[in-house]
């Protein structure tokens, strides 16, 4: 699924600088998706094991509902 995100100019510039730094570190070109994925994986934020989007159930579009159903099935499997 491809999506568009809105960034303020300072955030955009900071992300560009991180991208350039990581390209130097890894010695290859990287997409913004790869950069964001790297940042998420290396962040110190504790992500709960059980993913849930239950609170968004009423505002999701068709694609969002499919994602919700998949995540809900995973959640049910984790409870067993």
C-alpha positions in Angstrom: 0.0 0.0 0.0 1.5 3.3 -1.0 0.5 6.5 0.9 1.3 10.1 1.1 2.3 11.8 4.3 2.5 15.5 5.1 5.7 16.8 6.7 6.5 20.3 7.8 9.6 21.8 6.1 11.9 21.4 9.2 10.9 17.7 9.5 11.4 17.2 5.7 14.9 18.7 5.9 15.8 16.6 9.0 14.6 13.4 7.3 16.6 14.3 4.2 19.7 14.8 6.4 19.1 11.4 8.1 18.7 9.8 4.7 22.0 11.2 3.5 23.8 10.1 6.6 22.4 6.5 6.3 23.4 6.4 2.7 26.9 7.3 3.7 26.9 4.7 6.5 25.5 1.9 4.3 27.2 2.9 1.1 24.1 2.8 -1.0 21.1 4.8 -2.1 18.1 4.4 0.2 14.4 5.3 -0.3 12.5 7.4 2.2 10.5 4.2 3.0 13.7 2.4 3.9 14.9 5.3 6.0 11.6 5.5 8.0 11.6 1.7 8.4 15.2 1.9 9.8 14.2 4.7 12.2 11.1 2.8 13.4 13.1 -0.4 14.0 15.9 1.4 15.8 13.7 3.7 17.9 13.5 3.3 21.7 9.7 3.4 21.7 8.2 0.3 23.2 5.6 -1.0 20.8 3.1 -3.3 22.5 3.2 -6.9 21.3 -0.5 -6.9 20.6 -1.3 -4.5 17.8 -4.7 -2.9 17.9 -6.7 -0.4 15.9 -10.0 -1.0 17.6 -10.4 2.7 18.5 -10.3 3.5 14.7 -12.9 0.9 13.7 -15.6 3.4 12.9 -13.5 5.8 10.7 -11.6 3.3 8.5 -12.2 3.1 4.8 -12.5 -0.2 2.8 -8.8 -0.8 2.8 -8.5 0.2 6.4 -11.2 -2.3 7.4 -9.3 -5.1 5.7 -6.2 -4.2 7.6 -8.2 -4.0 10.8 -9.7 -7.4 10.2 -6.2 -8.9 9.6 -4.8 -7.3 12.7 -7.9 -8.4 14.8 -7.3 -12.0 13.6 -3.6 -11.7 14.7 -4.8 -10.3 18.1 -7.2 -13.2 18.6 -4.4 -15.7 17.8 -2.1 -14.0 20.3 -4.7 -14.3 23.0 -4.8 -18.1 22.7 
